[in-house]
Amino acid sequence: MPAHRIVVGLLGGEVVETRASTPEGTFAAYRRLDGAVPGMIAWPNTVLLTGPEPVIIDPGYQTQGDMLDGALRRRGIAPGDVRTVVMTHLHSDHLSALPQLPGVTEVWVHRAELDTPHARRQRGILDDAPLVVVEGAQGEVRPGLTWFHAPGHSPGHVVVVAECDESRVMAVGDTLGPDPAWFRNTAPPDGLADRDEHLATWRMIRARAPATVVPGHYAPFAIAQEGTTEGGVESPPVRIRTRSTGGSPGHFT
């Protein structure tokens, strides 16, 4: 499911709404509602990996209603057939749609996320979730599907890496921030909390040479590889064949 933002504001006793053509454009409008008290709903990218089994990265926000259910069924997958979920982090907009996947038997999360204030606020969901708690700098979920610790946005944030037949794809959650220019220009704003950790994470992402990056809150993009224009961005392929074991190749959608 693609990322989407809705910005509203309380203005003169009325609720007004504004949006741009992209999630990052809508974010830019967030603080530009002159005279209004602003608010925002941010739906993240939810990633589906299919192959020997479906895997969901970040189920999304409960305010998305039945969209997760419908998106899976449109691809011929019953929500109850999803057994594995990998969380980049535990903010509610990435986690709170988890109950729409009633067949889940493992939810992968880094230990450093579990004692954060935002995770404690999700206890009703987490207490019922079959957590697989990981530690350290990196690890494997399945052959060809790995993670590495990427703090900055949150203490236990991870980046999920899918090795594909033709390229490497990374689901990076919210590590890149809301503005594509931050990562593209390696220039987070000076006042960004944990700025040095963000920069270290961005270096790790680039060092692993992904062909396609799926950020948390704007459209996936391709990273120019060595020998091409640095920072080049283009529309990513709609589907990428993934390397899998014990079954036919899947698709990263």
C-alpha positions as CSV (number, residue, x, y, z in Angstrom):
1,M,0.0,0.0,0.0
2,P,1.5,3.4,-0.9
3,A,2.2,6.1,1.5
4,H,-0.3,8.9,1.9
5,R,-0.6,12.0,4.1
6,I,-3.6,14.1,5.1
7,V,-3.1,17.5,6.7
8,V,-6.0,19.2,8.5
9,G,-6.2,22.4,10.5
10,L,-8.6,24.0,12.9
11,L,-9.4,27.4,11.6
12,G,-12.1,29.7,12.9
13,G,-14.1,26.9,14.4
14,E,-13.9,24.8,11.1
15,V,-11.7,22.0,10.1
16,V,-9.9,22.6,6.8
17,E,-7.9,20.1,4.7
18,T,-5.0,20.5,2.4
19,R,-3.0,18.1,0.3
20,A,-0.4,18.1,-2.4
21,S,0.3,15.7,-5.2
22,T,2.9,13.8,-3.2
23,P,3.2,12.8,0.5
24,E,6.3,15.0,0.9
25,G,4.5,17.9,-0.6
26,T,1.7,17.4,1.8
27,F,4.1,17.3,4.7
28,A,5.6,20.6,3.6
29,A,2.1,22.1,3.8
30,Y,1.7,20.9,7.4
31,R,3.1,24.0,9.0
32,R,1.9,26.4,6.3
33,L,-1.8,26.6,7.3
34,D,-1.7,30.3,8.3
35,G,-3.7,31.0,11.4
36,A,-4.7,27.3,11.8
37,V,-3.9,24.7,14.4
38,P,-2.4,21.9,12.2
39,G,-2.8,18.2,12.4
40,M,-1.7,15.3,10.2
41,I,-2.4,11.6,9.5
42,A,0.5,9.8,7.9
43,W,0.0,6.4,6.3
44,P,3.2,4.6,5.6
45,N,4.3,2.3,2.8
46,T,3.3,-1.3,3.6
47,V,5.6,-3.8,1.8
48,L,4.5,-7.3,0.7
49,L,7.1,-9.9,-0.1
50,T,5.9,-13.0,-1.8
51,G,7.7,-16.3,-2.6
52,P,7.5,-19.5,-0.6
53,E,5.4,-17.5,1.9
54,P,4.1,-13.9,2.1
55,V,5.9,-11.6,4.4
56,I,4.7,-8.1,5.5
57,I,7.0,-5.3,6.4
58,D,5.2,-2.7,8.6
59,P,1.4,-3.4,8.4
60,G,0.5,0.2,8.7
61,Y,-2.0,2.4,10.6
62,Q,-5.3,1.3,12.0
63,T,-6.9,4.4,10.5
64,Q,-6.4,2.8,7.1
65,G,-9.4,0.6,7.9
66,D,-9.8,-2.4,5.6
67,M,-7.2,-1.3,3.0
68,L,-4.6,-3.9,4.2
69,D,-7.2,-6.6,4.0
70,G,-8.4,-5.5,0.5
71,A,-4.8,-5.0,-0.8
72,L,-3.9,-8.6,0.1
73,R,-7.1,-10.1,-1.2
74,R,-6.6,-8.3,-4.5
75,R,-3.3,-10.2,-4.8
76,G,-4.9,-13.5,-4.0
77,I,-3.7,-13.6,-0.4
78,A,-6.1,-14.1,2.5
79,P,-5.0,-11.9,5.5
80,G,-5.0,-15.0,7.7
81,D,-2.4,-16.6,5.4
82,V,0.3,-14.1,6.4
83,R,2.4,-15.7,9.1
84,T,5.5,-13.3,9.2
85,V,5.6,-9.6,9.9
86,V,8.9,-7.6,10.2
87,M,8.7,-4.2,12.0
88,T,11.1,-1.5,11.0
89,H,10.0,0.2,14.3
90,L,7.0,0.4,16.6
91,H,5.5,3.7,16.0
92,S,1.7,3.3,15.8
93,D,1.4,4.4,12.2
94,H,3.5,1.3,11.2
95,L,2.2,-1.2,13.8
96,S,-1.4,-0.6,14.7
97,A,-2.9,-2.4,11.6
98,L,-1.3,-5.7,12.8
99,P,-4.6,-7.1,14.2
100,Q,-5.9,-7.2,10.7
101,L,-3.5,-10.2,10.1
102,P,-5.1,-12.8,12.4
103,G,-2.8,-15.7,11.3
104,V,0.5,-14.1,12.2
105,T,2.9,-16.4,14.1
106,E,5.9,-14.2,14.3
107,V,6.5,-10.4,14.5
108,W,10.2,-9.5,14.2
109,V,11.3,-6.5,16.2
110,H,14.6,-5.2,17.7
111,R,14.9,-5.4,21.4
112,A,15.9,-1.7,21.6
113,E,12.4,-0.7,20.5
114,L,10.5,-2.5,23.2
115,D,11.2,-0.2,26.1
116,T,10.6,3.0,24.3
117,P,7.7,5.3,25.2
118,H,6.0,4.8,21.8
119,A,6.2,1.0,22.2
120,R,4.8,1.1,25.7
121,R,1.8,3.0,24.3
122,Q,1.2,0.0,21.9
123,R,1.1,-2.6,24.7
124,G,-2.4,-3.8,23.9
125,I,-1.2,-4.9,20.5
126,L,2.3,-6.0,21.5
127,D,1.0,-8.1,24.4
128,D,-1.0,-10.2,21.9
129,A,1.7,-10.4,19.3
130,P,4.0,-13.4,18.9
131,L,7.2,-11.4,19.1
132,V,10.5,-12.6,17.7
133,V,12.9,-10.2,19.5
134,V,16.3,-9.7,17.8
135,E,19.4,-8.0,19.2
136,G,22.7,-6.7,17.9
137,A,23.7,-5.1,14.6
138,Q,22.3,-7.4,12.0
139,G,20.6,-10.8,11.4
140,E,18.6,-13.0,9.1
141,V,14.8,-13.5,8.9
142,R,14.9,-15.9,6.0
143,P,17.5,-16.8,3.4
144,G,17.7,-13.7,1.2
145,L,15.8,-11.6,3.8
146,T,17.9,-9.8,6.4
147,W,17.9,-6.8,8.7
148,F,20.4,-4.4,10.1
149,H,20.1,-2.0,13.1
150,A,19.6,1.6,11.9
151,P,18.9,3.9,14.8
152,G,18.2,7.6,14.5
153,H,14.4,7.8,14.0
154,S,14.0,5.5,16.9
155,P,16.4,3.4,19.1
156,G,15.5,0.0,17.7
157,H,14.8,1.0,14.1
158,V,16.0,-1.6,11.5
159,V,16.3,-1.6,7.8
160,V,15.0,-4.7,6.0
161,V,17.0,-6.0,3.0
162,A,15.6,-8.3,0.3
163,E,18.1,-9.9,-2.0
164,C,16.5,-10.1,-5.4
165,D,17.4,-12.0,-8.6
166,E,18.5,-8.8,-10.3
167,S,19.0,-6.3,-7.5
168,R,18.9,-5.5,-3.8
169,V,15.8,-3.8,-2.3
170,M,15.7,-2.1,1.1
171,A,12.6,-1.2,3.2
172,V,14.1,1.6,5.3
173,G,11.1,2.7,7.4
174,D,11.4,6.2,8.6
175,T,15.2,6.5,8.7
176,L,15.3,8.9,5.8
177,G,12.9,11.5,7.2
178,P,9.8,13.1,5.5
179,D,11.7,15.0,2.9
180,P,13.5,13.1,0.0
181,A,16.1,15.9,-0.3
182,W,17.5,15.0,3.2
183,F,18.9,11.7,2.0
184,R,19.4,12.6,-1.6
185,N,21.7,15.5,-0.6
186,T,23.0,13.9,2.6
187,A,21.8,17.0,4.4
188,P,19.4,16.6,7.3
189,P,18.3,19.8,9.0
190,D,20.7,21.1,11.7
191,G,18.0,20.8,14.4
192,L,17.1,17.2,13.7
193,A,17.1,15.0,16.8
194,D,19.9,12.3,16.7
195,R,21.2,13.9,13.5
196,D,24.6,12.0,13.7
197,E,22.8,8.7,14.0
198,H,20.7,9.5,11.0
199,L,23.8,10.3,9.0
200,A,25.5,7.0,10.1
201,T,22.4,5.0,9.1
202,W,22.3,6.8,5.7
203,R,26.0,5.8,5.1
204,M,25.2,2.2,5.9
205,I,22.3,2.2,3.5
206,R,24.4,3.6,0.7
207,A,27.3,1.2,1.5
208,R,25.1,-1.8,0.9
209,A,24.3,-0.5,-2.6
210,P,20.6,-1.1,-2.9
211,A,19.0,-0.7,-6.3
212,T,15.7,0.4,-4.9
213,V,14.8,2.0,-1.6
214,V,11.3,1.9,0.0
215,P,11.1,4.8,2.5
216,G,8.4,5.0,5.2
217,H,6.4,8.0,3.9
218,Y,7.1,8.8,0.3
219,A,7.5,6.9,-3.0
220,P,10.1,4.2,-3.5
221,F,13.1,5.3,-5.6
222,A,16.2,4.0,-7.3
223,I,19.7,5.0,-6.1
224,A,22.2,5.6,-8.8
225,Q,25.0,3.1,-8.6
226,E,28.7,3.6,-9.1
227,G,29.5,4.9,-12.5
228,T,26.2,6.8,-12.8
229,T,25.1,10.2,-11.5
230,E,25.3,10.3,-7.7
231,G,21.9,10.8,-6.1
232,G,20.0,10.1,-9.3
233,V,16.4,9.1,-8.7
234,E,14.0,7.4,-11.0
235,S,10.7,5.5,-10.8
236,P,11.3,2.0,-9.4
237,P,10.1,-1.1,-11.1
238,V,6.6,-2.1,-10.1
239,R,7.8,-5.7,-9.4
240,I,11.2,-7.2,-8.7
241,R,11.8,-10.9,-8.7
242,T,13.1,-12.0,-5.3
243,R,15.6,-14.8,-4.6
244,S,14.0,-17.5,-2.5
245,T,14.7,-21.0,-1.3
246,G,12.4,-23.9,-1.3
247,G,9.9,-22.4,-3.7
248,S,9.4,-20.5,-6.9
249,P,10.7,-16.9,-7.1
250,G,8.4,-14.4,-5.5
251,H,7.7,-10.7,-6.2
252,F,8.4,-7.6,-4.2
253,T,5.3,-5.5,-4.6
